[in-house]
Each structure stands twice: as C-alpha cells, then as structure tokens.
Amino acid sequence: MTTGTEISRSAPSEIGQHPSGRLTFIDLFAGIGGMRLAFEGAGARCVFSSEWNKFAAKTYEANFGDRPAGDITGIGSGDIPSHDILLAGFPCQPFSIAGVTKHTALGNPHGFQHKTQGTLFFEVARILKDRAPRAFLLENVRNLVGHDRGRTFKTILTTLRDELGYDVHWQILDAAAILPQHRERVYIVGFSALTPFRFPELGPRQLTISKILEPSPDPRYSLTSHLWTYLQEYARKHRSRGNGFGFGLIDTQNESTVTRTLSARYYKDGSEILIPTAGDRPRRLTPRECARLMGFPDSFKIPVSDTQAYKQFGNSVAVPVVAALAKTVVGCLRGQDGLDIDYSAPPHQLKMIKERRKSPKRSSAGDGTTLRVFPGVARPVTGSA
C-alpha cells in the first residue's frame, strides 16, 4: 500500500477533472451518500468513497451502484484517485452535546482525545496534504465550534489554514431554512486558491411537515402504551424540576411547524419527533418519512431494517443544504477554470510562504470571521510571489 506522500499537485485539467470536463470528488465518511447526491446534482462526478459501517455501505451501494471502500485509516493516500473536491462528514459523536455528555458520564475521553473517532479529522488532513484537491467541504455538529472552549475548532482551522494553506470559510447553517427540521451544523469550505466564496442564502422553505407524512403508516410505528406512559412521566418529572427534557409532539396542521433534530438515537423511542394519531398514542416517523425530513428523494432505496434506517438518516446530512453549498462550490471552481493560475505550489507550502512575508493580508469571510490570506499560495502566473 502506498502512502501517497510524494504525489505532486498538477493543473486542474490533469489532476481531477474527468475527460468529460466534469469536476470530480471523493466522498469520505460517506454514510448513505447524502453529500454525493448533492454534488452529483451539481454536475460533479464521484471517483472514490469510503465508509466503515457495513449497513450504511449496503444502503450506499443500493443507491449508487458501488460499494464504498472500508476504514479510511487503512487506505493509503496513493490509493485514492486524484480529485477536485474532497467531501467529509467526519464522525461527530466525540464532539456532539449528546456524545460529550455520554462520554463524560462514563468517564471516557471525548473530542480529539477519543481514541477511535476523535482523531479522524487528521485522516482528512492527511489526504488533503497528500492529494491537494482544489476544494473541500467538511460537515459536523454545531458543538464542534465550542468544544473544549473552542480549542478543538481552533486546531482544525489552524491545520487547514496555516499547515495546509487553504483559503477557509465556515458557517453554522440551520436546515430549518429549507426543511421542516431544526438541524444546525457547521460547514467548513476550503479552496487552494483565494476564492470569493460566500455561503448561499437558504430558503424559502417549501416542504412542510404535512407533506412528508405517509397517508397510511403501518400501526407498528405507534408507541406502546408502556412507552407512551413512560415518556409522559419522564417529561412531567423534568418539568417539575425546571428542566426542558421531554418528548416532541408535532403539530402537523401548522404549516410553519419545525421539528426537533432527527438523531441517530431515534430508533430507541422516537421521543424527539412524535406524530399524533387518531388513537390515544402517538407514533414515530417511518423510515421513509425520516428520509423526506432529511431531503432525500422518494426514489432513494432503504434496503436495511428500520433500526438501521433510523440510525442512518439521523447521522446523515440535510441534502438540500449541501446541494446549495455544492452549487456554490462548483460554481467557484468553474469560475477559476477561466483563470491563469499557477498550481505548482502545493497548498501545504503556505507555512513557507508565510515565513517569507512580514504580515498577511486580512479578509472578511462573510461569516463573522476574519481570515488570514496569503496571496502566494495560488496566484496568477503574472503576479508576484
């Protein structure tokens, strides 16, 4: 297995683009392919995918016709095809509020200290360094930004900007602008050349909760009497203590209704999103309704059990949000194709460029942050070094 450490960066026409002229991308921590759907919809072509979970890989293969490679930690950079865009929704559990709470209660490490999942961001960094794609899109939970008092996120940005040399933009987006679900995620976008990227405006929301519901769901999705009694008592107990814990019973008649975040634990009791029924007990969403709530088309195949499907959609991306980002990222790269840009210096040479400059220019990212940018990373051939 090769490590890919000697791979050099070439011009876009040589490194990633398919002979058809379509931009290419790789899909890391691919899950069931939500990011792939979005970028294929923007006209790009997938040339490699990786997903370690066998059930997610089964769903991915059923929908895209190819089975993802396995654990990315066992795949050398040289075994990954050249590509224009790297996509990665690296594992969020070490950084999510629920994950941090669980690990803390169990006395386990979380964040970068999590031995199996916390360091997977550095697998992404490894591939960015070795393969030097023109752009990347990373997605994770909102809590990543504030994890460990912001130190975790600072490490990520420092790695991407200062060590790898990418022009980085980030923003927290809520899928509620486009889907009837409150789902905040942080999106990190990077380009090897300085790029006037702006996060897209989402909305207006067209899909309502009533439109995702199946007309005659199987009665098995209704909660048992025991579970419904337990959830009501649990909510009452926490209300008496002044806490906000409880179930989320949805008003399906209100067109402006937005649900709570669909999570990977939905299979346990469905408490975060419950649908009223004509009977005395509410029901869970069906897997197909979960797919719709995440923005997947009805043509998307669900070849796994309900339990696995709930986990998969709860872990997935909100497809229309990523689709809006994909259109913008692809548009930026298409705009660069008409420029005479020198790609001979790999992005990770930024550190050396930085040392040659007394002070970097500063540029607003349009997302509330100020970016340090170094014009020597990817520059017009006629420009200065």
Protein Blocks (a to p, Z undefined) as FASTA:
>chain_A
ZZhlmpccddfklmmmcfkopacdddehklnommmmmmmmnopacfbdcdfblklmmmmm
mmnopacdddfklpcfklpccdfbdcddddfklmmmklmmmmmmnopaehjllmklmmmm
mmmmmmmmmnopabdcddddfklmmggghlmmmmmmmmmmmmnopacddddddfklmpcc
dcddddddddfbdcdddcddedjdfbdfklmpcfbdcfklpccfklmmmmmmmmmmmmmn
opabdcddddfkbmkbccddddfklmmnommpccddfblbdcdddfklmmmmnopafklc
cfbcfklmmmmmmmmccfklmmmmmmmmmmmmmmmmmpccdfkbcfklmmmmmmmpfbdc
dddehlopacdddfklpccfklcZZ
